[in-house]
Amino acid sequence: HSAVSRRRPVIELKSDDQLRKMRVAGRLVAQILAAVREAAAPGVSPIELDRLAAAMIAEGGAVSSFLGYGGGYGLPPYPAVTCISVNNEIVHGIPAERPLVAGDLVSVDFGLSVDGWHGDSAITFGVGEPDPEREALSEATRQAMWAGIAAARIGGRVGDISAAVERSIRSARTKYGIVADYTGHGIGTAMHQPPDVPNVGRAGRGEQLVKGMCLAVEPMITLGSPNTATLDDEWTVVTRDGSVAAHWEHTFALTSRGLWVLTAEDGGEAELTARGAKFGPLE
């Protein structure tokens, strides 16, 4: 099998019509994440937020990308439609019954499919009164995500995205931990596809970026060490040192016209334009 192992992963390229279908899924992801954020308040539990998302998935005629995930990968089937990670939880937090309290930093990772096409996105926000240090951590993560997306060009490389994410985080005045154990990914007819999109790396390396590619860029950074541990539930990833973490993610496409952020309400127009990147929607 040595010849097989040296083959490059097959990357699914989408036609313009398929990208438009992915936009339908992406837009619904954006709407549900906005509703979850709106509903999050002191006294509301993550499990209640998960139920809200599940109801909206059903209403939108979509299918959860997360519920039951992992059963075939030696992991217990994931039991919810959202991943809700609070404070020192980095990613894959199973929605808990403990109500949120003022000051919590919450990351919600969420994906669904419509007609077999997936969208995947994550947001981080504070509950109640904003904590400046935590708000700055979340904003640094969000900025790094957009820097990564804006660095993508047809003919470029995946490493261009990774290098831009890393550079953005390292340029912050605060020294943050970059979680390198978890990466972004290709997406389309499955939620996770090749290629991996690391959050650290060198420009000019990795898979070539071509028209019709869809990628999810998702930096995760911490207020302390980037070292991680996984809880006994086999899903929830936490910081080893107990420091708070943030996570942002968008799904975007490389179109003949430029970049199209499928999980952003405006398609990414404002953020891409602000960074001098070419906004290229197909609608």
N, C-alpha and C positions, 0 to 999 in steps of 0.2 A: 504493500500500500504506500510505499514511500513516494511514488510519483504523485499520488492523489494528495498527499499531505503538503506538497509544494505548490499545488494549484492555488491561485488567488481566489478569495471568496467571490461568489457570483453576486453582483450587486444589481438589485431590481431597479430598472429604469422605467419611469412612468411617462405615458403619453400625456398630451395637454388635457385630454378629456379625463384621464385618470387623476391628474392633479386637481382638476375641478371637483372630482368626487372626494378627494382627500380634504379639500377646502371645506366641504360640507361638514365632515367629521370634525375638522379643526375648529370651525366656528362654534359648533355645539360644545366642544371642550371649553372654549373661552367663556361661553355664556354660563356654563355650569360652575366653572371656577369662580367667576364673578359673583354668582349667587351664594356659593359656599363662603366666600370671603365676607360678603354682606351679612350673612347669618351668624358668623363667628363672633361671640361676645362672652364676657365673663358669665359663667353659669351654664353655658351651652357645652355639651360634651362632643368630642370628635365623632362618636358613634351617631349622634343626631345629625351631624353634618354629612356623614356617610349616607344616612337614610335619605336626606334631601337630594344628594347627588344621584342615588339609585332611582328615586322617583322621576327625576328629570331625564335620566337615561331612557327610562321606559316611555315617558311622554314624547321624547324625541325620536322614538323608533330605532334606537341605537342598541349596541351590545357592549357591556363592560369589557375592556381589555385586561383588567386586573383580576376580577372575580374568578377564582378557580385556577389562576395562573400558577405554574410551578409544579403541578401534580406530576408531570412527566419528566421533571428534571431532578428527581430525588428530593424535592422540597415538599412540605405540606401544601395542599392547594391554598392559595391566598384567599382569606375569608371575607374580603370587602371590595367595594368598587373604587375606593380612594386609598391612598397611603397618606396618613396624617402623622407627621413627625413633629414632636413638641420639644423645644429647648435643646437638650443634648442629644436628641434623636436626629440622625442625619437624613436617613432615607428609609423607605419601606416600613414606616411605623404603622402598625395595625391600629385602626381607630379604637380609642379606649372609652370607657364609660366615665372616667374621672372628668368632671367639668373643667373647662378652661378657666384660668384665672387671669386677672389683669397683670400684664407684664410678660405673659407667655409669648415666645416666638414660635410661630406655627408654619410649617411647610406642608403644602398640600400638593401631592403628585397625582395626576389623574389622566386616564386614557380611555378611549372608547373607539368603536368602529361603527361605521354606517356603510351598509352594502359591502362589507368585507374590507373597507379601507380605514386605517387607523390614524388617530391623532393622539398626541401625548404632550402634556405640558405640566409645569409645576410653578407655583407661586409661594412666596414667603411673606408673612405679615405679622405684625404685633397685635396683641389683644389688649383692649383698653388703652390706658395712657401709654404713649410711645416711650420706649427706653432708647436714648440717643445712641448708645454703643451698639445695641442690637439692630436698630434701624440702619445704622451705617454698615453693619455686616451684611444685612439683606441687600442694601443698595449696591454695595461692592460686588455682590454675587450677580445681581441683575445686570449691572453695567458690563461685567465680564461675559455674561451670556450674549449680550448684544454685540460686544466687540468681536466675539467669536463668529457670530452669524455674519456680521458686516465684512469680515475678512474672507468670506467665501467668494470664489469666482470660478466660472467655467474655465477649465484649463489649469486651475490651481490644485492644491493638495489638501488632504484632510489635516496635515500638520500645520497648515496656515491658520486653521480655525483654532487648533490646540494652542499654538504659540500666542495667538491674540488673546485667548482666554487667560493664559498664564501671565502674560505681560500686563494685562489690565489689573489682575489681582495684586501682582507684585509692585505695581506702581502706586497702590493705595498707601496713605500715610501710616495706617495701622498694619502691623505684620500679621497676616492671616495664615491659617493652615489650609493648604489646598488638598482636598481629598482625592488622591490619585487612584484609589482602588476601584472607583466606580466611574464609568464613562458614559458619554452620549452614544448614539447608535443610529444605524439606518432604520427606516420605518416605511411601511407600505401595506402589503397584504398580511403582514404580521407586525406586531408591535416592536419586536426586536429583530433586526436584520443586520448583516454586515453593511458597511464597515463600522468598527468601533470608532468613537470620536473622543479621544482622551482630553482631559482638561489641563494637561501639561504636554509640551512637545516642541519640536523644531519645525519652522516653516520649510516648505519644499519637500517634506517627507510624507510618506503614507500614500493612500489611494488617490488617484486623480479624480478631480471633481468634474463631472460631466452633466450635460443637460438631462433633466428628468430624474436626477438623484434627489431623494428626500432624506434629511438628517434631523435628528433631535440633538440639540446642544444643551447640556445640563451641568453647569458647574455647581459644586457643593464646597463651601468653605466654612472654616471654624474660627472661633475667637482664640483657640489655643492650638494644641497639637493636632495634626491631621490623622493620627492613628485611630483605627476603628476597632470595634468589637461587635459581634452579633449576639443578640439576646437568645434565651432558650426557646423563644417562639420560632426560631430559625429564620426570621424575617427582619425584625427591627435592628437597624444598624445604628450604633451610638458612638459618641466620641469616647475614647479610653480615659481621657482626663476629665470628663464631665463638662467640658466647655460647650457653649451653645453653637449650633450650626444653622446655616441657611442653604436653600436649594432653589434654583430657578431653572426653568426649561421651556423651550419652544421647539416646535417642529417647523422646518422650513424646506422649501423646494428651490432648486436651481432651474429657472425657466429660460427660454430663449431671450426673454426681455430683461432678466436680472434675477433678483431674490424675492421670494414670496413667502412670508411667514404665515403658515396655514393656521396656526393656533393663536394668532393675534387678531383682535377684533378688526383693526384697520389694515390687516395684512402686513403690518410692520412698517408702513409708510413713514410715520413720524420718526421712529428710531433709526431706520436705515438712512433716510434722507439727512438727518442730523449728523450722521457719520460719513456722509459722502458716498454711500453705497448705492448701487443701482436697484431701485424698487421695480420689480417686474411681475405684476399680477396678471392673471389670465382671465380677468372678469371685466 
